[in-house]
């Protein structure tokens, strides 16, 4: 099922507020990265335009001056191998806020982290190969799963009744990921957590009109400066621009009736002629 396409021009609509015409409080984890920064800028310029609206960024990297001007607050996170420390830092930074209308986890990263099947006979070399795989897998969990767990825990504690949670997964992780098992492992776990949050919200609030919505967006390859640098000879016509994802999330905030069912995973498919489409996967 195709949900929407950024190649289709939508008729201009008046900006719709969330329930009771209240202000909108938004948390974006990964706000300093290319995707998170694009989402931050788009929401602040297009949707969160009232003085009462609050946009909080959070990341392990401090925002630069350009990124900072779109943020009303920033929660610094530690670069740590201990998940509890990561979660604790985010929760403590969010204590001052009673609740969030929107929580977006845009943090992530990629690197090859595959099992070495053809290694030397030397035991010391073999051990180094497998330890390298373990290290790269741990780094993928830190960059991809830790942020999802942290934002999920904040969502459980502070997402408002009609709030929206969006996590970034990966289309690649819907199937086997040879050569990047660590990345696939982290993304599959993130998908599972998002789906579980969605199921929990439906079970907890089955009769309420204004339910929480938890959705995963699964791009293939994002058109970012780092990806272009890493694969300069690739055909980028099928790469997804971060603004396309930012625009789709913005439409879900602006018009809640466009949101997929809670617990959905939505693939992002980009074609040179057709533009970018958001297709319901699960």
C-alpha positions in Angstrom: 0.0 0.0 0.0 1.4 3.4 -1.0 0.9 6.0 1.7 2.1 9.1 -0.1 4.5 10.5 -2.6 6.5 13.6 -2.4 6.4 13.9 -6.2 2.7 14.7 -5.9 1.9 18.3 -5.1 -0.5 18.6 -2.2 -3.0 21.4 -2.1 -2.0 24.1 0.5 -3.9 23.7 3.8 -4.1 25.8 6.8 -1.8 24.4 9.5 -3.7 22.2 11.8 -2.8 22.1 15.5 -2.8 19.1 17.7 -5.8 18.5 20.0 -7.2 21.5 21.9 -5.1 23.9 19.8 -2.2 23.7 22.2 1.4 24.4 21.6 3.6 21.6 20.1 6.6 20.3 22.0 9.0 18.2 19.8 12.1 16.2 20.7 14.5 15.2 17.9 17.3 12.9 18.8 20.1 13.0 16.2 19.4 16.7 15.5 23.0 17.5 14.6 23.3 14.9 11.8 22.3 15.5 8.2 18.9 13.9 8.4 18.1 15.2 11.9 19.3 18.6 11.0 17.1 18.7 7.9 14.1 17.6 9.9 14.8 20.2 12.6 15.1 23.0 10.0 12.0 22.0 8.1 9.8 21.7 11.1 10.9 25.0 12.6 10.5 26.9 9.4 7.3 25.3 8.2 5.2 24.0 11.1 6.5 25.0 14.6 6.1 28.7 13.9 4.2 29.8 17.0 6.1 31.3 20.0 4.6 28.6 22.2 6.0 25.8 20.2 9.2 24.2 21.5 11.8 22.2 19.5 14.4 20.3 21.5 17.4 18.7 19.9 19.6 16.0 21.3 22.8 14.4 20.1 26.3 13.2 21.0 27.7 16.0 18.8 27.1 19.6 19.7 25.1 21.7 17.2 26.9 24.3 15.1 25.6 27.9 14.9 23.4 27.1 11.8 21.7 24.1 13.5 21.4 25.8 16.9 19.3 28.7 15.6 16.5 26.2 14.9 16.5 24.8 18.4 14.9 26.1 21.5 16.9 23.7 23.7 19.5 21.1 23.4 20.2 17.9 25.4 23.8 16.7 25.1 24.4 13.0 25.1 27.5 11.0 26.1 29.5 8.9 23.7 29.3 5.7 25.7 29.3 1.9 25.4 26.9 1.7 28.4 23.2 2.0 27.3 22.0 3.0 30.8 24.3 6.1 30.8 22.9 7.1 27.4 19.3 6.7 28.5 19.9 8.5 31.8 21.4 11.5 30.1 18.4 11.9 27.7 15.8 11.5 30.5 17.6 14.0 32.8 17.7 16.5 29.9 14.0 16.1 29.4 12.9 16.4 33.0 11.8 20.0 32.6 9.2 19.0 30.0 5.8 17.6 31.1 5.2 15.8 27.8 6.0 15.7 24.1 3.7 15.8 21.2 6.3 14.6 18.8 9.4 12.4 19.4 11.7 11.7 16.4 14.7 9.4 16.5 16.8 10.4 13.5 20.2 9.3 14.9 22.1 6.5 13.1 25.2 5.5 11.2 26.5 2.8 8.9 29.7 0.9 8.5 30.6 -2.5 7.1 30.5 -4.9 9.9 30.4 -8.4 8.4 31.6 -11.8 9.6 34.9 -12.8 8.1 34.4 -16.3 6.6 37.7 -16.5 4.8 40.3 -15.8 7.4 43.9 -16.8 7.9 44.9 -20.1 9.5 46.9 -18.3 12.1 44.9 -18.3 15.3 46.0 -14.8 16.3 45.0 -13.4 13.0 41.7 -15.2 13.2 41.0 -13.8 16.6 41.7 -10.3 15.4 39.2 -10.7 12.6 36.4 -11.9 14.9 37.2 -9.2 17.4 37.0 -6.6 14.7 33.5 -7.9 13.8 32.5 -7.7 17.4 33.8 -4.2 17.7 32.0 -2.9 14.6 28.8 -4.6 15.7 29.0 -2.9 19.1 29.5 0.4 17.3 26.4 -0.2 15.1 24.4 -0.9 18.2 25.6 2.3 19.8 24.8 4.4 16.8 21.5 2.8 15.8 19.9 0.9 18.6 20.9 3.0 21.6 19.1 6.1 20.3 16.0 4.1 19.5 15.9 2.6 23.0 16.5 6.0 24.6 13.7 7.7 22.7 11.4 4.8 23.2 11.9 5.1 27.0 11.1 8.8 26.8 8.1 8.1 24.7 6.8 5.6 27.3 7.2 8.2 30.0 6.3 11.5 28.3 4.6 11.0 24.9 1.2 12.8 25.0 -2.0 10.9 24.4 -2.3 11.9 20.7 1.5 12.1 20.2 3.6 10.9 17.3 6.8 8.8 17.6 8.9 8.3 14.5 12.0 6.1 14.4 14.4 5.7 11.4 15.0 2.1 10.4 16.4 0.6 7.1 14.9 -1.1 4.2 18.0 -3.3 3.9 17.2 -4.8 7.3 13.9 -6.3 6.1 16.0 -9.1 4.7 19.5 -10.6 5.2 22.4 -8.1 5.3 25.6 -10.0 4.3 28.7 -7.9 4.8 27.0 -5.6 7.2 25.5 -8.0 9.8 26.1 -5.6 12.6 24.1 -2.8 11.0 21.3 -5.2 10.1 21.2 -6.5 13.6 20.9 -3.0 15.1 18.2 -2.0 12.6 16.1 -5.1 13.0 16.1 -4.6 16.7 15.0 -1.0 16.2 12.1 -2.2 13.9 11.0 -4.7 16.5 11.0 -2.0 19.2 9.0 0.4 17.1 6.4 -2.3 16.3 6.2 -3.3 19.9 5.6 0.3 21.0 2.8 0.5 18.4 1.2 -2.7 19.7 1.5 -1.5 23.3 -0.2 1.9 22.5 -3.1 0.1 20.9 -3.5 -2.3 23.8 -3.2 0.3 26.5 -5.6 2.8 24.8 -8.0 0.7 22.8 -11.0 2.9 23.3 -9.5 6.3 23.2 -10.0 8.5 20.1 -6.7 10.2 20.4 -4.1 7.5 20.5 -0.4 7.6 20.3 1.2 6.6 17.0 4.5 4.9 16.7 5.9 4.6 13.1 9.2 3.5 11.6 10.5 5.1 8.4 12.8 2.8 6.4 14.9 4.5 3.8 17.5 2.7 1.6 20.3 5.1 1.0 20.1 8.8 2.0 21.5 11.4 -0.3 24.0 12.9 2.2 27.4 14.5 1.7 29.1 11.6 3.5 27.4 9.0 1.4 28.3 10.8 -1.8 31.9 11.0 -0.6 31.9 7.3 0.2 30.3 6.2 -3.1 31.0 8.9 -5.6 30.4 6.7 -8.6 27.0 5.5 -7.6 23.7 6.3 -9.3 22.2 8.7 -6.9 18.9 8.9 -8.7 17.5 6.3 -6.4 18.9 7.9 -3.2 16.4 9.6 -0.9 16.9 13.2 -0.1 16.6 14.0 3.7 14.1 16.8 2.9 11.6 14.2 1.5 11.6 12.4 4.9 11.3 15.6 6.7 8.4 16.7 4.6 6.6 13.4 5.2 7.0 13.6 8.9 5.8 17.2 8.8 2.6 16.1 7.0 1.9 13.5 9.8 2.3 16.3 12.4 0.2 18.7 10.5 -2.5 16.3 9.5 -2.7 13.4 11.9 -5.3 11.5 9.8 -2.4 10.9 7.3 -0.4 8.9 9.8 -0.1 5.1 9.2 -1.4 2.8 11.8 0.6 2.6 15.0 3.4 0.0 14.8 3.7 0.4 11.0 7.0 0.2 9.2 7.1 2.4 6.1 9.6 1.8 3.3 10.9 4.8 1.4 11.3 4.2 -2.4 12.9 6.8 -4.6 12.6 6.7 -8.4 14.2 9.1 -10.8 11.0 9.8 -12.7 8.4 9.1 -10.0 10.0 10.9 -7.0 9.9 9.5 -3.5 7.1 7.3 -2.3 6.3 6.0 1.2 5.1 2.4 1.0 3.6 0.5 3.9 5.8 -2.6 4.5 4.4 -4.0 7.8 
